[in-house]
Structure formats: structure tokens, C-alpha cells
Amino acid sequence: MLDHLKAGYNVPKIFRSAEAFGAREVHLVNIGPFDPAPAKGAFRQVPARFFDSFGESHSDLVQRGYRLYALSADGSHPLQEETLPGKSAFVFGHEEMGLSFCREAYADIRYLQIPQFGQMESLNVSIAASIVMYEYTRQVQA
């Protein structure tokens, strides 16, 4: 789930990774028009579902039995230590403003972090999404 990301560069790159790792679909929450060219055709393979609000996307995924995870630099659980179920959905927030919702309003979401050891506070969202999809695929195929 791409939660109000900047539409330009990162959204198509995330679709490209989603196709590479076999994602079932990508939810785009409050994301405007963008050039799909950097996705290199991934839009033909990975369905995009558009939502006006985070709540709509959240409800859809929960009703279908997905466990939701949000990525956050201050997440309480390291990604590699979490056992991810087959029906996992990952929320990636805006590159500058973070997530569009109040954490307390969605107590079912578990917050994960990608351990980092350098000086930077966070990774580019398309890189973080690729790391998460890789870890999910690694666990589910094991």
C-alpha cells in the first residue's frame, strides 16, 4: 500500500519491484497521475487499485484476511525478526511526511523497521519497499 507517496519517481519503481517479487496488487492511496514509463511494463502484470483514503484500503485488506505492517524508522520490530504470514500487506508512507493516519486509529497495524547502521535516518521509499518484498519472498518460499 502506497500511502500518499509523491507520484513521480518512486511509484513506478515500486511497481517494478512488485512485479519482480510477485506482488498480487498495489494499493495507491491518494496518489495523483504519474508517468508509468519507469515501471518498464510492470503495470501490465501487477494490478493497481486506487483509493481516496487510507481507511478504504485498510478495510479492503482486513476484510480479505491480510495482516498489515507499516514501515517506520522508529518501528518496534526489526523486519528480519518478524515472521510474515502469507497474507501480508505493507504500508509505505510519504517520503517527507510519513504515514497519513494516526497510529492509534489502526491498532492492528504492526510497525517494522529495516535495521540501518549508518548516519541516515531512513531509506528511499522505493529501496525500502524492495527490501521488504525481498524479505517477504525469502520467508514465504523457505
C-alpha positions as CSV (number, residue, x, y, z in Angstrom):
1,M,0.0,0.0,0.0
2,L,1.5,3.3,-1.1
3,D,0.1,5.9,1.3
4,H,0.0,9.3,-0.4
5,L,3.5,9.0,-1.9
6,K,4.9,11.6,-4.3
7,A,3.6,10.3,-7.6
8,G,6.7,10.9,-9.7
9,Y,9.8,8.6,-9.5
10,N,9.1,6.2,-6.6
11,V,5.6,4.9,-7.5
12,P,6.7,3.3,-10.9
13,K,9.9,2.0,-9.3
14,I,7.9,0.3,-6.6
15,F,5.7,-1.3,-9.2
16,R,8.8,-2.6,-11.0
17,S,9.9,-4.3,-7.8
18,A,6.4,-5.5,-7.0
19,E,6.4,-7.3,-10.4
20,A,9.8,-8.8,-9.8
21,F,8.8,-10.2,-6.4
22,G,5.3,-11.4,-7.5
23,A,3.1,-9.0,-5.6
24,R,-0.6,-9.6,-6.1
25,E,-1.6,-6.0,-6.3
26,V,-0.5,-2.5,-5.2
27,H,-2.9,-0.1,-3.4
28,L,-2.4,3.6,-4.3
29,V,-3.9,5.8,-1.6
30,N,-4.5,9.4,-2.6
31,I,-1.8,9.4,-5.3
32,G,-2.3,11.6,-8.4
33,P,-1.3,11.0,-12.0
34,F,2.3,9.9,-12.8
35,D,4.4,8.6,-15.7
36,P,4.4,4.8,-15.7
37,A,7.4,4.6,-18.0
38,P,10.0,3.9,-15.3
39,A,7.9,0.8,-14.3
40,K,9.1,-0.9,-17.5
41,G,5.7,-2.5,-18.2
42,A,5.1,-3.8,-14.6
43,F,1.6,-2.2,-14.6
44,R,0.5,-4.8,-17.1
45,Q,1.5,-7.6,-14.6
46,V,0.6,-6.1,-11.2
47,P,-2.9,-4.7,-10.7
48,A,-3.1,-1.2,-9.3
49,R,-6.0,-0.4,-7.0
50,F,-6.8,3.3,-6.3
51,F,-8.3,4.5,-3.0
52,D,-9.1,8.0,-1.9
53,S,-8.3,7.3,1.7
54,F,-6.2,5.0,3.8
55,G,-9.3,3.8,5.7
56,E,-10.8,2.4,2.5
57,S,-7.7,0.5,1.5
58,H,-7.2,-0.8,5.1
59,S,-10.8,-2.1,5.3
60,D,-10.4,-3.9,2.0
61,L,-7.3,-5.7,3.1
62,V,-8.5,-6.5,6.5
63,Q,-11.8,-8.0,5.1
64,R,-9.7,-10.2,2.8
65,G,-7.7,-11.5,5.8
66,Y,-4.4,-9.6,5.4
67,R,-2.1,-8.8,8.2
68,L,-0.9,-5.2,7.9
69,Y,2.6,-3.9,8.6
70,A,3.8,-0.3,8.3
71,L,7.5,0.6,7.8
72,S,8.8,3.2,10.1
73,A,12.3,4.3,11.2
74,D,11.1,4.0,14.8
75,G,9.3,0.7,14.2
76,S,9.4,-1.5,17.2
77,H,10.2,-4.8,15.4
78,P,13.1,-5.5,13.1
79,L,11.9,-6.7,9.7
80,Q,14.1,-9.8,9.6
81,E,12.9,-10.9,13.1
82,E,9.2,-10.8,12.2
83,T,7.5,-14.0,10.9
84,L,5.4,-12.8,8.0
85,P,2.2,-14.6,7.1
86,G,1.3,-15.5,3.6
87,K,-1.3,-12.8,3.5
88,S,0.9,-9.8,4.5
89,A,0.3,-6.2,3.3
90,F,2.9,-3.5,3.7
91,V,2.2,0.2,4.1
92,F,4.8,2.7,2.8
93,G,4.3,6.4,3.7
94,H,5.2,9.7,2.1
95,E,8.9,10.3,1.8
96,E,8.8,13.5,3.9
97,M,5.5,13.5,5.8
98,G,5.3,9.8,6.7
99,L,2.0,8.0,7.1
100,S,-1.3,9.8,6.6
101,F,-3.1,8.3,9.5
102,C,-2.9,8.3,13.3
103,R,-1.3,5.2,14.6
104,E,-3.8,4.9,17.4
105,A,-6.7,4.7,14.9
106,Y,-5.3,1.5,13.5
107,A,-4.1,-0.6,16.4
108,D,-4.0,-3.8,14.2
109,I,-1.0,-2.5,12.2
110,R,2.4,-3.7,13.3
111,Y,5.3,-1.4,12.9
112,L,8.5,-2.7,11.4
113,Q,11.9,-1.2,10.9
114,I,14.7,-2.0,8.5
115,P,17.9,-2.0,10.6
116,Q,20.3,0.6,9.5
117,F,23.8,1.3,10.7
118,G,24.9,4.5,9.0
119,Q,24.1,8.1,9.7
120,M,21.0,8.4,7.5
121,E,17.6,8.3,9.3
122,S,15.8,6.5,6.5
123,L,16.0,4.8,3.2
124,N,14.4,5.9,-0.1
125,V,10.9,4.5,-0.1
126,S,11.4,2.5,-3.3
127,I,14.5,0.9,-1.8
128,A,12.7,0.2,1.5
129,A,9.8,-1.4,-0.4
130,S,12.2,-3.6,-2.4
131,I,13.9,-4.8,0.8
132,V,10.6,-5.6,2.4
133,M,9.3,-7.5,-0.7
134,Y,12.6,-9.5,-0.8
135,E,12.3,-10.4,2.9
136,Y,8.7,-11.5,2.5
137,T,9.5,-13.6,-0.6
138,R,12.5,-15.1,1.2
139,Q,10.3,-16.1,4.2
140,V,7.3,-17.4,2.3
141,Q,9.4,-19.5,-0.1
142,A,11.5,-21.0,2.7
